[in-house]
Amino acid sequence: MSFSATNLAQPLQLNTATPRSNDKPSLLLPKTSSFLGSTRNFRPTSLSANPSHSNTHRRSAVVAVSEAVKEKKLHASTNLLITKEEGLELYEDMVLGRSFEDMCAQMYYRGKMFGFVHLYNGQEAVSTGFIKLTKKEDSVVSTYRDHVHSLSKGVPAREVMSELFGKATGCCRGQGGSMHMFSKEYNVLGGFAFIGEGIPVATGAAFSSRYRREVLKQADCDHVTLAFFGDGTANNGQFFECLNMAALWKLPIVFVVENNLWAIGMSHLRATSDPEIWKKGPAFGMPGVHVDGMDVLKVREVAKEAIGRARRGEGPTLVECETYRFRGHSLADPDELRDPAEKAHYAARDPITALKKYILENNLATEQELKAIHKKIDELVEDAVEFADESPLPPRSQLLENVFADPKGFGIGPDGSYRCEDPKFTQGTAHV
């Protein structure tokens, strides 16, 4: 299945028991799909009957993963979408993400973590579906909801948990915290507290990849960048500027919209003139795709093609993953604004439960094998907590590192010692 540059498609509205949000009912009649509870079909059509809109430079394909999967099935010797090894890898990664975040909630309420902590429960299919298809050299740029993206990319649970505890053994030596995960080793280029901040960084990383390949003649540099962000960010200027630049220069990047339908307490349908974010891709000359973000197998099929396009030098793709967070915006959010019926509807579509059902029904693994994964992950997360709790706090002198190129005169005295190490340095100020 490929996202052709000459075909266009328009989607039918979401086919679920409840509308896309409680504010606005579905405007088009739903159409069901036979594939694993697919929520949307696409049908070929043109953007306009006006012949002037036929400029092929501005044409892009928009497809549904259900169609991609159907085509894959036609050419496959088996109806299975994954092997046993792939299924267990996906399941383990999703269980790790869920268990890790549940433990974060416990540690936060026990006073082990400070500031805002945003959990990823419910959205695991997006992180796993995309990131487990990347290479170590590929880059991931995240948001403030970045713990699970880091774990999926390979950052050890010990390092992520230590960072959340503010310890020196964290992936940012305790200075980043929950919203600023970073790992040079695993090419996690940061979580970003302000929405939209990471998209230009991701675009720059993609530009670097193309520059190294075409200008510096590093023929083996086929690195791809994944830029994750939410539905609220899709209304920000940086999003549109970077879509334009990425399409103009055919950068190897995939823009992944994790549309969980709520921007903190603002319903997605109340905040945007056109709630179908994927449509913004064709407007800039790149494919736009909508996928059921609660189904890791569907996400994975779209991710394969989008990452493959980028790696082949065919340019960017915009993917809207319609998903749902099972907790409040952050652990400080009582989550009283969303309709209980809406939350129950999506809870019944838990992506981990869905993958488990698929694995068992297709005899890819036994119940005992899946239980063994849960046991393994429980031990891994417990170990991460123990490691973080026992790790040392960063020295105060670390505050001045990576701040000034030459910190003398700012925090370093004439003799070369850190002023903050002088007991009189904080005299008269509040101690933390």
N, C-alpha and C positions, 0 to 999 in steps of 0.2 A: 504494500500500500504506500503510495507516495502522495504528497501534497503538490499536485500539479500546479504550474504557474498559469494555466490557461482556463481552469474551471472555477466557477464560483458556486456557492451554495448558501441557502438561507435555512435557518433552523425552525422547527416548530417549537411551540412553547413547552415548558417543563410538564411532563406527564407524571404527576404525583398526586397523592391524596390531598395535599394542601398546596396552595399557590406558592410561588417562589418566595414571597414574604407575605405577612398578614395585611400589608397595606394596599395591595393591588391584585386583583384576580387575574388569572390567565386570560389573555386577549385572543389567543388562537386555540382552535380545537386540538386537544392532545392526540397523539398517535403512539400506540404502543410498539415496542420492539421485542422480539423473541429472545434477545441476547441478555442473559443474566440480569434482568430487571433494568435494562437501559432506560434512562429517563428522557432521551431525546433522539430523534432522527433528523437527518438533513436531507434536503431534496435539491437537485440542481435547479438553478434559476439565475437570472442575470440581475445585477444591481439596478439596472434601469433599462427601459425600453428605448431610451435615447441612444442612437448610434454613436453619438459623440463620446459616450462612456466606454467605448470598446477598445480604448488604448491598452494594448497588451502589457505595457510597462506597469500599469496600475492594477492589473488583474492578479488575484491571488486565490488560492484554494482554501476553502473552509470545509472541513469534513468532520464527521462524528466518529468517535472511536468504534462505535458499534459497526459502522461500515468497514472500518479498517480491519476489525476482527473478523467480520464475515468473509472478507477477501482473503485474509490469511488462512482461514479454515478451508477455503476452496482449494488452496494450493498446498495444503499440509497433508501429511499421511495420517495424522491423528487430529482429533478434535480438541486435544488438550492445548491450552495456551502456554503452559509452563511445564518444565520437567520437575521431578521430585526435588532435585537439588535447588532449583530456582524457587520453588514453592516454600521450602523450608528456610531459605535465606530471606525471602520476603517476610515470612511470618515472624522469624526471629527478630528482624529489624523493627517491625511494627510493635511487637510485644516489648522490645527494649524501650522504644519511644514512650509507650503508654506507661510502663512500670516506672521508668525514670521520672516522668512528670508527676505521677501519683506520689512518689517519694519526695519530690520537690515540695509538693503541697504540705506534706507532713513536716518537713524540715523548716519550711517557712513559718508555719504556725507554732513551731517549737522555738522560734527565734534564732535559727541557724543562718537564715538568709535575710537580707535587708533590701529596702527599696521596692521597686515594682518587679513582680515576677509574672510573666505571661506564659501560660501553659498551652500545649499543642494537642491535648486530648481530642480525638475525633478526626483530626486532619492527617493522620499517619500515612494514609494511602498516597498522599501527594508527595511527601518527602521520600518515602520508600520507592514509590513508582518511578520517580525521576532520578534521585541521587544514586541508587544502587546500579544504575546503568552507566555511571560516569567512571572515568579513570582517575587515578590519584592526581594526575597533572591538571585535570579540569578544575575550574574554579566554581565555588558556590558563594553567592552573596545573599544574605538573609535579612531579617527584620528584627524587631525586639522579641519576636517569638522564635528564637533561634536555637534552643537547646537540641531539639530533635534533628534539625538539619545538620548540626555539627556531629551528632552521633551517627547519623546515616552516612556521612562523609568519611567516617573512620576515626574521628577524634575519640580517644579513650574515655570511657565513662568516668574514670577517676579524675581526669583533667577537667572535664565539664563540671562535675560536682564540686571539685575544689574551687573552681572559678566562682561558682554560685556561693560558696562559703567565704569567698574573699581571701583565699589562702595562696601562699607563694607557689604552691604546686599546681595551680590552675593554668589553663592554656594561655591566659594573659597575665600570669603571675599575681592574680587576685585584683588587678586594677580595672578589669572590664566589667565583671559582674554579669548578671543575667542577660542584659540587653546588648552586650558587646563581645560575644564570642569571636575569637580569631585564632587561626592556626596556620602559620606559614607552611608547616610540614604537610598538612592535608589540604592546603589551598582553600580554606574557609576564610574569605576576605572580610569577614565581619558581620556582626549583627548591628543594626542601626536603630537608635531610639526614635529618631524622627522619621516619619513615613516619607518615602521617596528618596531618602538620602543614598540608599544603596544602589539605586538604578544607574546613576552616572558612574559609580565605581565599577559596577558590572560591565557597563558599556566600554569603559576604559580598559578593563581586563580583556574583553573580546577584541578591542582594537589592537592591544599589545600582541595578542596571538596572531592576528593577521599580519601585523607589521613584522614580527619575527620571521614569519614564514616567507613573505613576499619581498621584504626589503633586506632583512638580514640573512636571507636564504637558508633558514633553518627548516629544511624540507620535512623533518619529522614533527614539526610543531603543528599539530592539528587540534590543539586544546579548545575546549568548548566552555562557555560560561553559562551558568544557570542563575537567573535573577529572580528571587522569590519576593513577592509583595502581596498586599491585600487589596480588596475591592475599593477601600477608601482611597488608597494611593492612586488608583486609576483615574482620579479626578484632578490630580496634581500636574503642574506644568512640566516637571522633570520627566515624568512618564512619557509625555508626548514628544518632548525634545529628543529623548533617547530612542524612541521608536523611529523617528525620522532619521537620526544619524545612523542607527544600526541598519536600516533598510537602504539608505543611500550608499553606505560603504560595504554592504553585504557582510556584516560582522557575524562571527560564529557565536551567537547568543540565543538563548531561549528565555523569553519573558514568561514567567509562570505566575499567574494571578491565582492566589488562594482565596477565592471568593467564598467567605464563610457567612455571607449575607448581612453582616453587621459590622459597622465601623464604630467600635466601642458600643455606644448605645443608639447609634443612628442606623436605621434600616437602609439597606442598599438601595431599595426602590425609591426612597425619599430623597436620596442624595445625588442621583444622577439622572440626566435626561433620557439616556438609553441604558437600561440595566444590563444589556448583553455586551459585556466588555470585549469579547472576542471580535466583534465587528470593527473594532478600532485597528486591528491588524491590516485588513485589506485596504483601509483608508490610507495607509502608509506604504502599500505595495508589498506586504508580507502576508503569509498565511495566518489566519485566525482560526482557532479551534476551541470548541467547547467540549468538555468531558465531565463525566460523572466522577467527581473527586472523592466519592465515598467507596469507590471500587478500584483497588490497586491494580487489577489486571487491565482495566480499561485505561487507567492513567499510564500504565507501563507501555501499552501499545502506542499511544500517542507520543509518549516520551521517546520511544525508540526512533520514530520517524523524525521528530523535531531535532533530536540530538544528532541523528545521522545526517540530516540536511546541513546542520551547522558544521559538522566535521568534514563534509564533502565540499565545503566552500559555497553552499547554495544560499547562505544568508540566514536571517533570524526568523523566528516563529513566535507568535503570541498564543499562549495556551491559557484558557480560563478553566480552572478546576473548581467546579461548584461543590463546596464542602461545608462543614459545620463544626464549630468548636463546642465541646460538651461542657465546658466550664465558662465562667464569666470572662470578661475581657482580660482581667488580671486577677490575682488572688485577693486584691483589695476590692473587687467588684462583687456585690451581692447578687448580681445577675437577676434583677427583678423586672427588667424591661421586656424580656422576650416572653412570648406566649408559651405557657407550659405545654400546650398541644403541639406547637412547633418543635419544641425541644424533644418531646416524646417521639414525634415522627422521625426525627433524624437519629435519635438514640436507637431506634429499632433498625436502623441501617448501619450499625456499627461496622466500620471497615475491617476490623480484625475478626469479628464474628463471621462476616461474609467470606473472608479468605479461608477461615477454618472450615466452613461448610463446603467450599469448593474443593479443598484438599481432601477432605474425608469422603465426599461423594464420588470423587474421581480416583479414590484409592491411591493417592499420591503419598500418603503417610497414615500412620495409625494414631489413635487417640493417645496411646502411650508415648509415642514420639513427640507429639505436641506438648504433652505434659512435661516431658523432659526438657523441652525448650523453656517452658515457664519456670521450672526449677533452676535451670542454668541462669536465666535472666535475674531471678530473685536474688541469687547468690552474688551475681555481678553487681547489682545495684546496692546491695548491702555492703559489699566490699568497697564500693565507691564512697559510700557515706562514711564508713570507718576510716578510710584513707583521708578523706577531706577533713574529718573532725580532728584527726591526729596531726594533720599537717601544720606547719608553722605559719604565722601571719607574716606578711611582707615587712621588711625593715622600713622604717620611716624614710630613710635616705632614698628609697625607690621612688618616692613621690616626684623627685626632680629628674628622673631618668626619662629619656624620650620626650622631653618637654622643650628644652632649649638646646640648640647646637653647642653653645658655649655658656653653661649656666653660671660661670663666675660672675659675681656681682648680683645675681638673683638669689641663689640659694647656697652658694659656695663661698666661703670666706677667703681672704687673701692667702691663708695658709693651706688652702685646698681642702679643708674639712667642710662637711655639710653643716650649715648653720642650724638645721633642724635637730641636729644631735646635741646642740648646746642646751642644757636644761633651761636657760633663760630665754630660749627662742620663742617658746609659747607662753611665757609668763604673762598673766593677765588676760589670756584668751581662754575660750571654752575648750575643755579637754574631751576627746571622744575615745 
